[in-house]
């Protein structure tokens, strides 16, 4: 009986490693795409004051820190987001980067918002960091932080 040569074993090992890396990259790419879609969905829901969509995207224990340093729980953020004195005219995200590590994704980017509050115009140009977690096939936001860049 012949033993497999070291070269054959080495080639098999490299092949198996390549398949593992390819599978990991595919899963990572699918998760990244899903997170980008959720970020857009959340931004659109905020602009439209769509409470149901925002409620579905936010984990029960989410923590959201906004530009002025106020920290909100889920219920507090939802109340803040549907403030009748605020009319969001523009909400957009750019320069978005997603980093996925198994069941957690960290998203960074730029956020731009224009609107009116109590009839007076306002405009925000922020940076944001969002943390999403996969809860059994359903990604939910567990933390979000907005800050105003220092000029």
Rosetta constraint file for C-alpha pairs under 8 A:
AtomPair CA 4 CA 8 HARMONIC 6.32 0.50
AtomPair CA 4 CA 9 HARMONIC 6.77 0.50
AtomPair CA 5 CA 9 HARMONIC 6.48 0.50
AtomPair CA 6 CA 10 HARMONIC 6.05 0.50
AtomPair CA 7 CA 11 HARMONIC 6.12 0.50
AtomPair CA 8 CA 12 HARMONIC 6.19 0.50
AtomPair CA 9 CA 13 HARMONIC 6.17 0.50
AtomPair CA 10 CA 14 HARMONIC 6.24 0.50
AtomPair CA 11 CA 15 HARMONIC 6.11 0.50
AtomPair CA 12 CA 16 HARMONIC 6.15 0.50
AtomPair CA 13 CA 17 HARMONIC 6.15 0.50
AtomPair CA 14 CA 18 HARMONIC 6.12 0.50
AtomPair CA 15 CA 19 HARMONIC 6.30 0.50
AtomPair CA 16 CA 20 HARMONIC 6.22 0.50
AtomPair CA 17 CA 21 HARMONIC 6.18 0.50
AtomPair CA 18 CA 22 HARMONIC 6.12 0.50
AtomPair CA 19 CA 23 HARMONIC 6.12 0.50
AtomPair CA 20 CA 24 HARMONIC 6.11 0.50
AtomPair CA 21 CA 25 HARMONIC 6.06 0.50
AtomPair CA 22 CA 26 HARMONIC 6.23 0.50
AtomPair CA 23 CA 27 HARMONIC 6.32 0.50
AtomPair CA 24 CA 28 HARMONIC 6.05 0.50
AtomPair CA 25 CA 29 HARMONIC 5.97 0.50
AtomPair CA 26 CA 30 HARMONIC 6.20 0.50
AtomPair CA 27 CA 31 HARMONIC 6.17 0.50
AtomPair CA 28 CA 32 HARMONIC 6.03 0.50
AtomPair CA 28 CA 100 HARMONIC 6.39 0.50
AtomPair CA 29 CA 33 HARMONIC 6.16 0.50
AtomPair CA 30 CA 34 HARMONIC 6.18 0.50
AtomPair CA 31 CA 35 HARMONIC 6.12 0.50
AtomPair CA 31 CA 100 HARMONIC 7.15 0.50
AtomPair CA 32 CA 36 HARMONIC 6.20 0.50
AtomPair CA 32 CA 98 HARMONIC 6.18 0.50
AtomPair CA 32 CA 99 HARMONIC 7.43 0.50
AtomPair CA 32 CA 100 HARMONIC 6.78 0.50
AtomPair CA 32 CA 105 HARMONIC 7.99 0.50
AtomPair CA 33 CA 37 HARMONIC 6.30 0.50
AtomPair CA 34 CA 38 HARMONIC 6.26 0.50
AtomPair CA 35 CA 39 HARMONIC 6.13 0.50
AtomPair CA 35 CA 98 HARMONIC 7.59 0.50
AtomPair CA 35 CA 105 HARMONIC 7.64 0.50
AtomPair CA 35 CA 132 HARMONIC 7.78 0.50
AtomPair CA 35 CA 139 HARMONIC 7.69 0.50
AtomPair CA 36 CA 40 HARMONIC 6.38 0.50
AtomPair CA 36 CA 98 HARMONIC 7.64 0.50
AtomPair CA 37 CA 41 HARMONIC 6.13 0.50
AtomPair CA 38 CA 42 HARMONIC 6.00 0.50
AtomPair CA 38 CA 57 HARMONIC 7.73 0.50
AtomPair CA 39 CA 43 HARMONIC 6.18 0.50
AtomPair CA 40 CA 44 HARMONIC 6.10 0.50
AtomPair CA 40 CA 93 HARMONIC 7.71 0.50
AtomPair CA 41 CA 45 HARMONIC 6.02 0.50
AtomPair CA 41 CA 53 HARMONIC 7.97 0.50
AtomPair CA 42 CA 46 HARMONIC 6.11 0.50
AtomPair CA 42 CA 53 HARMONIC 7.44 0.50
AtomPair CA 42 CA 54 HARMONIC 6.22 0.50
AtomPair CA 42 CA 57 HARMONIC 7.15 0.50
AtomPair CA 43 CA 47 HARMONIC 6.30 0.50
AtomPair CA 43 CA 91 HARMONIC 6.43 0.50
AtomPair CA 43 CA 92 HARMONIC 6.74 0.50
AtomPair CA 43 CA 93 HARMONIC 7.60 0.50
AtomPair CA 44 CA 48 HARMONIC 6.22 0.50
AtomPair CA 44 CA 91 HARMONIC 7.22 0.50
AtomPair CA 45 CA 49 HARMONIC 5.76 0.50
AtomPair CA 45 CA 50 HARMONIC 4.73 0.50
AtomPair CA 45 CA 51 HARMONIC 7.30 0.50
AtomPair CA 45 CA 53 HARMONIC 6.15 0.50
AtomPair CA 45 CA 54 HARMONIC 6.11 0.50
AtomPair CA 46 CA 50 HARMONIC 6.29 0.50
AtomPair CA 46 CA 51 HARMONIC 7.98 0.50
AtomPair CA 46 CA 54 HARMONIC 7.13 0.50
AtomPair CA 46 CA 81 HARMONIC 6.46 0.50
AtomPair CA 46 CA 91 HARMONIC 7.95 0.50
AtomPair CA 47 CA 88 HARMONIC 5.44 0.50
AtomPair CA 47 CA 89 HARMONIC 7.12 0.50
AtomPair CA 47 CA 90 HARMONIC 6.96 0.50
AtomPair CA 47 CA 91 HARMONIC 5.94 0.50
AtomPair CA 48 CA 88 HARMONIC 7.55 0.50
AtomPair CA 49 CA 81 HARMONIC 6.34 0.50
AtomPair CA 49 CA 82 HARMONIC 5.30 0.50
AtomPair CA 50 CA 54 HARMONIC 6.36 0.50
AtomPair CA 51 CA 55 HARMONIC 5.90 0.50
AtomPair CA 51 CA 78 HARMONIC 6.72 0.50
AtomPair CA 51 CA 82 HARMONIC 7.35 0.50
AtomPair CA 52 CA 56 HARMONIC 6.33 0.50
AtomPair CA 53 CA 57 HARMONIC 6.41 0.50
AtomPair CA 54 CA 58 HARMONIC 6.23 0.50
AtomPair CA 54 CA 78 HARMONIC 7.40 0.50
AtomPair CA 55 CA 74 HARMONIC 7.94 0.50
AtomPair CA 55 CA 78 HARMONIC 7.37 0.50
AtomPair CA 56 CA 140 HARMONIC 7.81 0.50
AtomPair CA 57 CA 139 HARMONIC 7.55 0.50
AtomPair CA 57 CA 140 HARMONIC 5.14 0.50
AtomPair CA 57 CA 141 HARMONIC 6.09 0.50
AtomPair CA 58 CA 62 HARMONIC 6.22 0.50
AtomPair CA 58 CA 74 HARMONIC 6.81 0.50
AtomPair CA 58 CA 140 HARMONIC 5.45 0.50
AtomPair CA 58 CA 141 HARMONIC 4.87 0.50
AtomPair CA 58 CA 142 HARMONIC 6.68 0.50
AtomPair CA 59 CA 74 HARMONIC 7.39 0.50
AtomPair CA 59 CA 140 HARMONIC 5.40 0.50
AtomPair CA 59 CA 141 HARMONIC 5.63 0.50
AtomPair CA 59 CA 142 HARMONIC 5.52 0.50
AtomPair CA 60 CA 74 HARMONIC 6.14 0.50
AtomPair CA 61 CA 73 HARMONIC 6.86 0.50
AtomPair CA 61 CA 74 HARMONIC 6.66 0.50
AtomPair CA 61 CA 142 HARMONIC 6.59 0.50
AtomPair CA 62 CA 73 HARMONIC 5.96 0.50
AtomPair CA 62 CA 74 HARMONIC 5.64 0.50
AtomPair CA 62 CA 141 HARMONIC 6.52 0.50
AtomPair CA 62 CA 142 HARMONIC 4.29 0.50
AtomPair CA 62 CA 143 HARMONIC 5.30 0.50
AtomPair CA 62 CA 144 HARMONIC 7.87 0.50
AtomPair CA 63 CA 71 HARMONIC 6.82 0.50
AtomPair CA 63 CA 72 HARMONIC 5.80 0.50
AtomPair CA 63 CA 73 HARMONIC 5.21 0.50
AtomPair CA 63 CA 74 HARMONIC 6.89 0.50
AtomPair CA 63 CA 142 HARMONIC 6.46 0.50
AtomPair CA 63 CA 143 HARMONIC 4.83 0.50
AtomPair CA 63 CA 144 HARMONIC 6.38 0.50
AtomPair CA 64 CA 71 HARMONIC 5.63 0.50
AtomPair CA 64 CA 72 HARMONIC 5.10 0.50
AtomPair CA 64 CA 73 HARMONIC 6.59 0.50
AtomPair CA 64 CA 74 HARMONIC 7.80 0.50
AtomPair CA 64 CA 77 HARMONIC 6.95 0.50
AtomPair CA 64 CA 143 HARMONIC 5.77 0.50
AtomPair CA 64 CA 144 HARMONIC 4.69 0.50
AtomPair CA 64 CA 145 HARMONIC 5.84 0.50
AtomPair CA 65 CA 69 HARMONIC 5.96 0.50
AtomPair CA 65 CA 70 HARMONIC 5.66 0.50
AtomPair CA 65 CA 71 HARMONIC 4.41 0.50
AtomPair CA 65 CA 72 HARMONIC 6.33 0.50
AtomPair CA 65 CA 144 HARMONIC 6.21 0.50
AtomPair CA 65 CA 145 HARMONIC 4.68 0.50
AtomPair CA 65 CA 146 HARMONIC 6.10 0.50
AtomPair CA 66 CA 70 HARMONIC 5.67 0.50
AtomPair CA 66 CA 71 HARMONIC 6.64 0.50
AtomPair CA 66 CA 145 HARMONIC 6.11 0.50
AtomPair CA 66 CA 146 HARMONIC 4.94 0.50
AtomPair CA 66 CA 147 HARMONIC 6.84 0.50
AtomPair CA 67 CA 126 HARMONIC 7.63 0.50
AtomPair CA 67 CA 146 HARMONIC 5.28 0.50
AtomPair CA 67 CA 147 HARMONIC 4.90 0.50
AtomPair CA 67 CA 148 HARMONIC 6.21 0.50
AtomPair CA 68 CA 147 HARMONIC 7.92 0.50
AtomPair CA 72 CA 76 HARMONIC 5.14 0.50
AtomPair CA 72 CA 77 HARMONIC 5.18 0.50
AtomPair CA 73 CA 77 HARMONIC 5.94 0.50
AtomPair CA 74 CA 78 HARMONIC 6.16 0.50
AtomPair CA 75 CA 79 HARMONIC 6.21 0.50
AtomPair CA 76 CA 80 HARMONIC 6.12 0.50
AtomPair CA 77 CA 81 HARMONIC 5.98 0.50
AtomPair CA 78 CA 82 HARMONIC 6.52 0.50
AtomPair CA 79 CA 83 HARMONIC 6.54 0.50
AtomPair CA 82 CA 86 HARMONIC 7.82 0.50
AtomPair CA 85 CA 116 HARMONIC 7.94 0.50
AtomPair CA 85 CA 117 HARMONIC 5.42 0.50
AtomPair CA 85 CA 118 HARMONIC 5.11 0.50
AtomPair CA 85 CA 119 HARMONIC 7.76 0.50
AtomPair CA 86 CA 115 HARMONIC 7.17 0.50
AtomPair CA 86 CA 116 HARMONIC 5.67 0.50
AtomPair CA 86 CA 117 HARMONIC 4.38 0.50
AtomPair CA 86 CA 118 HARMONIC 6.57 0.50
AtomPair CA 87 CA 115 HARMONIC 5.45 0.50
AtomPair CA 87 CA 116 HARMONIC 5.24 0.50
AtomPair CA 87 CA 117 HARMONIC 6.49 0.50
AtomPair CA 88 CA 113 HARMONIC 7.20 0.50
AtomPair CA 88 CA 114 HARMONIC 6.15 0.50
AtomPair CA 88 CA 115 HARMONIC 4.37 0.50
AtomPair CA 88 CA 116 HARMONIC 6.63 0.50
AtomPair CA 89 CA 113 HARMONIC 7.52 0.50
AtomPair CA 89 CA 114 HARMONIC 5.58 0.50
AtomPair CA 89 CA 115 HARMONIC 4.72 0.50
AtomPair CA 89 CA 116 HARMONIC 7.71 0.50
AtomPair CA 90 CA 112 HARMONIC 7.48 0.50
AtomPair CA 90 CA 113 HARMONIC 5.21 0.50
AtomPair CA 90 CA 114 HARMONIC 4.96 0.50
AtomPair CA 90 CA 115 HARMONIC 6.58 0.50
AtomPair CA 91 CA 111 HARMONIC 7.32 0.50
AtomPair CA 91 CA 112 HARMONIC 5.75 0.50
AtomPair CA 91 CA 113 HARMONIC 4.46 0.50
AtomPair CA 91 CA 114 HARMONIC 6.74 0.50
AtomPair CA 92 CA 111 HARMONIC 5.85 0.50
AtomPair CA 92 CA 112 HARMONIC 5.34 0.50
AtomPair CA 92 CA 113 HARMONIC 6.57 0.50
AtomPair CA 93 CA 109 HARMONIC 6.72 0.50
AtomPair CA 93 CA 110 HARMONIC 5.54 0.50
AtomPair CA 93 CA 111 HARMONIC 4.61 0.50
AtomPair CA 93 CA 112 HARMONIC 6.38 0.50
AtomPair CA 94 CA 109 HARMONIC 5.96 0.50
AtomPair CA 94 CA 110 HARMONIC 5.16 0.50
AtomPair CA 94 CA 111 HARMONIC 6.58 0.50
AtomPair CA 95 CA 108 HARMONIC 7.81 0.50
AtomPair CA 95 CA 109 HARMONIC 4.98 0.50
AtomPair CA 95 CA 110 HARMONIC 5.80 0.50
AtomPair CA 96 CA 107 HARMONIC 6.83 0.50
AtomPair CA 96 CA 108 HARMONIC 5.64 0.50
AtomPair CA 96 CA 109 HARMONIC 4.23 0.50
AtomPair CA 96 CA 110 HARMONIC 6.90 0.50
AtomPair CA 97 CA 107 HARMONIC 5.57 0.50
AtomPair CA 97 CA 108 HARMONIC 5.33 0.50
AtomPair CA 97 CA 109 HARMONIC 6.29 0.50
AtomPair CA 98 CA 105 HARMONIC 6.65 0.50
AtomPair CA 98 CA 106 HARMONIC 5.80 0.50
AtomPair CA 98 CA 107 HARMONIC 4.54 0.50
AtomPair CA 98 CA 108 HARMONIC 6.72 0.50
AtomPair CA 99 CA 105 HARMONIC 5.49 0.50
AtomPair CA 99 CA 106 HARMONIC 5.24 0.50
AtomPair CA 99 CA 107 HARMONIC 6.44 0.50
AtomPair CA 100 CA 104 HARMONIC 5.87 0.50
AtomPair CA 100 CA 105 HARMONIC 4.29 0.50
AtomPair CA 100 CA 106 HARMONIC 6.53 0.50
AtomPair CA 101 CA 105 HARMONIC 6.17 0.50
AtomPair CA 103 CA 133 HARMONIC 5.63 0.50
AtomPair CA 103 CA 134 HARMONIC 4.93 0.50
AtomPair CA 103 CA 135 HARMONIC 7.74 0.50
AtomPair CA 104 CA 131 HARMONIC 7.10 0.50
AtomPair CA 104 CA 132 HARMONIC 5.70 0.50
AtomPair CA 104 CA 133 HARMONIC 4.50 0.50
AtomPair CA 104 CA 134 HARMONIC 6.31 0.50
AtomPair CA 105 CA 131 HARMONIC 5.71 0.50
AtomPair CA 105 CA 132 HARMONIC 5.05 0.50
AtomPair CA 105 CA 133 HARMONIC 6.37 0.50
AtomPair CA 106 CA 129 HARMONIC 6.99 0.50
AtomPair CA 106 CA 130 HARMONIC 5.77 0.50
AtomPair CA 106 CA 131 HARMONIC 4.64 0.50
AtomPair CA 106 CA 132 HARMONIC 6.45 0.50
AtomPair CA 107 CA 128 HARMONIC 7.90 0.50
AtomPair CA 107 CA 129 HARMONIC 5.53 0.50
AtomPair CA 107 CA 130 HARMONIC 5.01 0.50
AtomPair CA 107 CA 131 HARMONIC 6.33 0.50
AtomPair CA 108 CA 127 HARMONIC 7.39 0.50
AtomPair CA 108 CA 128 HARMONIC 5.59 0.50
AtomPair CA 108 CA 129 HARMONIC 4.55 0.50
AtomPair CA 108 CA 130 HARMONIC 6.52 0.50
AtomPair CA 109 CA 127 HARMONIC 5.73 0.50
AtomPair CA 109 CA 128 HARMONIC 5.50 0.50
AtomPair CA 109 CA 129 HARMONIC 6.84 0.50
AtomPair CA 110 CA 125 HARMONIC 7.26 0.50
AtomPair CA 110 CA 126 HARMONIC 5.74 0.50
AtomPair CA 110 CA 127 HARMONIC 4.48 0.50
AtomPair CA 110 CA 128 HARMONIC 6.14 0.50
AtomPair CA 111 CA 124 HARMONIC 7.63 0.50
AtomPair CA 111 CA 125 HARMONIC 5.86 0.50
AtomPair CA 111 CA 126 HARMONIC 4.99 0.50
AtomPair CA 111 CA 127 HARMONIC 5.81 0.50
AtomPair CA 111 CA 128 HARMONIC 6.71 0.50
AtomPair CA 112 CA 123 HARMONIC 7.49 0.50
AtomPair CA 112 CA 124 HARMONIC 5.60 0.50
AtomPair CA 112 CA 125 HARMONIC 4.70 0.50
AtomPair CA 112 CA 126 HARMONIC 6.35 0.50
AtomPair CA 113 CA 123 HARMONIC 5.62 0.50
AtomPair CA 113 CA 124 HARMONIC 5.07 0.50
AtomPair CA 113 CA 125 HARMONIC 6.71 0.50
AtomPair CA 114 CA 121 HARMONIC 7.49 0.50
AtomPair CA 114 CA 122 HARMONIC 5.82 0.50
AtomPair CA 114 CA 123 HARMONIC 4.38 0.50
AtomPair CA 114 CA 124 HARMONIC 6.46 0.50
AtomPair CA 115 CA 121 HARMONIC 5.74 0.50
AtomPair CA 115 CA 122 HARMONIC 5.55 0.50
AtomPair CA 115 CA 123 HARMONIC 6.55 0.50
AtomPair CA 116 CA 120 HARMONIC 5.02 0.50
AtomPair CA 116 CA 121 HARMONIC 4.30 0.50
AtomPair CA 116 CA 122 HARMONIC 5.69 0.50
AtomPair CA 117 CA 121 HARMONIC 6.51 0.50
AtomPair CA 117 CA 122 HARMONIC 7.10 0.50
AtomPair CA 124 CA 148 HARMONIC 7.86 0.50
AtomPair CA 125 CA 148 HARMONIC 6.61 0.50
AtomPair CA 125 CA 149 HARMONIC 7.86 0.50
AtomPair CA 126 CA 146 HARMONIC 6.31 0.50
AtomPair CA 126 CA 147 HARMONIC 5.46 0.50
AtomPair CA 126 CA 148 HARMONIC 4.64 0.50
AtomPair CA 126 CA 149 HARMONIC 6.31 0.50
AtomPair CA 127 CA 146 HARMONIC 5.82 0.50
AtomPair CA 127 CA 147 HARMONIC 5.47 0.50
AtomPair CA 127 CA 148 HARMONIC 6.30 0.50
AtomPair CA 127 CA 149 HARMONIC 6.66 0.50
AtomPair CA 128 CA 144 HARMONIC 7.19 0.50
AtomPair CA 128 CA 145 HARMONIC 5.53 0.50
AtomPair CA 128 CA 146 HARMONIC 4.48 0.50
AtomPair CA 128 CA 147 HARMONIC 6.38 0.50
AtomPair CA 129 CA 144 HARMONIC 5.73 0.50
AtomPair CA 129 CA 145 HARMONIC 5.29 0.50
AtomPair CA 129 CA 146 HARMONIC 6.74 0.50
AtomPair CA 130 CA 141 HARMONIC 7.11 0.50
AtomPair CA 130 CA 142 HARMONIC 7.83 0.50
AtomPair CA 130 CA 143 HARMONIC 5.74 0.50
AtomPair CA 130 CA 144 HARMONIC 4.34 0.50
AtomPair CA 130 CA 145 HARMONIC 6.47 0.50
AtomPair CA 131 CA 141 HARMONIC 5.93 0.50
AtomPair CA 131 CA 142 HARMONIC 5.75 0.50
AtomPair CA 131 CA 143 HARMONIC 5.10 0.50
AtomPair CA 131 CA 144 HARMONIC 6.33 0.50
AtomPair CA 132 CA 139 HARMONIC 6.21 0.50
AtomPair CA 132 CA 140 HARMONIC 5.38 0.50
AtomPair CA 132 CA 141 HARMONIC 4.37 0.50
AtomPair CA 132 CA 142 HARMONIC 5.63 0.50
AtomPair CA 132 CA 143 HARMONIC 7.21 0.50
AtomPair CA 133 CA 139 HARMONIC 5.39 0.50
AtomPair CA 133 CA 140 HARMONIC 5.54 0.50
AtomPair CA 133 CA 141 HARMONIC 6.46 0.50
AtomPair CA 133 CA 142 HARMONIC 6.62 0.50
AtomPair CA 134 CA 138 HARMONIC 5.38 0.50
AtomPair CA 134 CA 139 HARMONIC 4.20 0.50
AtomPair CA 134 CA 140 HARMONIC 6.47 0.50
AtomPair CA 135 CA 139 HARMONIC 5.99 0.50
AtomPair CA 135 CA 140 HARMONIC 7.21 0.50
